[in-house]
Amino acid sequence: MPPYPGDLAKVVLTAIGALVLGIVISRLFNWYRLRALRLCLLTGTHPQRAALSVALAPVIREFLPLLDKTGQQVRAIVMVPTLSGNDGEPIVAEVEQLGGSLIVRLAHRLGGTIRQPDDVAGALAEDLLYLYRHAASVTVVRQTPTAAGQDAAVHGAPARKPLGRNGMATLPRNAAQNEAEETVVPFRASPLGPRNGQSS
């Protein structure tokens, strides 16, 4: 039997649909693979790397698309054990330009202490924000200092007070109250009499 034109149209539409679906899946896979390859953690234990991945993910999701739109391609974000500047002093992060792409290196340790994941994410955000402002020629219109910075600037006093274990500011030793120096307040007997077998 000769094929009907309706049968041929169904085959063509199915083939085109499969081709489009294949292209979309391959592009999504390549996009995901490129995003995953950008973050390379070369230091730390497994729990430390997991915490760093969680802390760095929002920064990467926020800033890399902006940098891609400005034409700045970040090839890799690499976490290394330590970084040092030209004079040998430890540094937090560095940005290196190779051709048209950038590589951001972050230090996991600063001196002898391991940096917290939030500190590393903050350093990455500062570097990526600088790169975005530089590439997009952004002009900062206004900056608001922190409350601690305002207090220090206005009063000329140190901004931080030492904190005790409970998070409250500790009092100087002479201003702290001592229970032995307090006055004794006598309690009056209850008008209902002794309770629970207590004598007055």
Secondary structure, DSSP 8 states (H G I E B T S, - for coil): ----HHHHHHHHHHHHHHHHHHHHHHHHHHHHHHHHHHEEE-SS-HHHHHHHHHHHHHHHHHHHHHHHHHT-EEEEEEEES--B-TTS-B-SEEEEEETTEEEEEEESEETTEE--HHHHHHHHHHHHHHHHHHHHT---------HHHHHHHHH-S-S---B-TTSSB---TTTS--GGGS--------TT--STT---
